């Protein structure tokens, strides 16, 4: 079993093309940014910084920056960070493993940390608690950890909830989509929102 951090099994260009195709079909590729912006409220800017953890090519961070939020992106895949940096050179991009973020790297405090795109099931197996704990430590008081991931057996919601509780977070909401469809026992995807106590 490979316990190293997993990378997107496609080129950075193909990854971006996938989201562009979604937009070309008239679908909204920015549901994650919309939800985070709504959760944080109308006051954006430096007082409401957001960490896009596992940012990939920067889609969520760039959209939140366009909406006025001070955003930072971190990802383990240098190819994707290079692509993000090329698209938005004025934003802060860091190559790092979410399970081993040194205290001085993206220290926060952040108003929100977002884990879009199934990040929690792409981290190395066995590091999920360390990822959640490290990101929770970067939240300011009342800060939100917002994670969306497939419930495909790789990470159960009960296990994720145990990690967030151990990290000092309190559940705020559970939805089955970034558009806030209700979460039910048959949902195969979860968007989990937790707040720092």
ZIZIRA-V480616 format. One line per field, one symbol per residue. ss: DSSP state (2 for helix, 1 for strand, 0 for the rest). psi: psi as a letter, one per 20 degrees, with the letter a starting at -180 (. if undefined). burial: I if it has 16 or more other C-alpha atoms within 10 Angstrom, else O. A space follows every 10 residues. Layout:
ss = ???
psi = ???
burial = ???
This chain:
ss = 0000000000 0222222222 2222000000 2222222222 0000111111 1110000022 2222220011 1111100222 2222222000 0111100222 0000000001 1111100022 2000000222 2222220011 1111111111 0000002222 2222220011 1111100000 0100000011 1111110
psi = pojqpqqplr qhghghhghh hghhjjqojk hghggggghi aioaahimqp pnplicjjgg ggghhhjjqo qpppqiohgh hggghhhmii rpppoqphil oqhiplhbqq hqppnrkkgh jirppijggh ggghhhiiqr pjqppoppqp mjigoqhhgg hhghghjkqp pgqoririjk qqprijpjqq oppqqp.
burial = OOOOOOIOOO OIOOOIOOOO OOOOOOOOIO IIIIOIIOOI OOOIOOOIII IIIIIIIIII IIIIIOOIII IIIIIIIIII IIIIIOOIOO IIIIIIIIIO IOOOOIOIII IIIIIIIIII IIIIIOIIII IIIIIIIIII OOIIIIIIII IOOOOOIOOI IOIIIOIOII OOOIIIIIOO OOIOOOOOII IIIIIIO
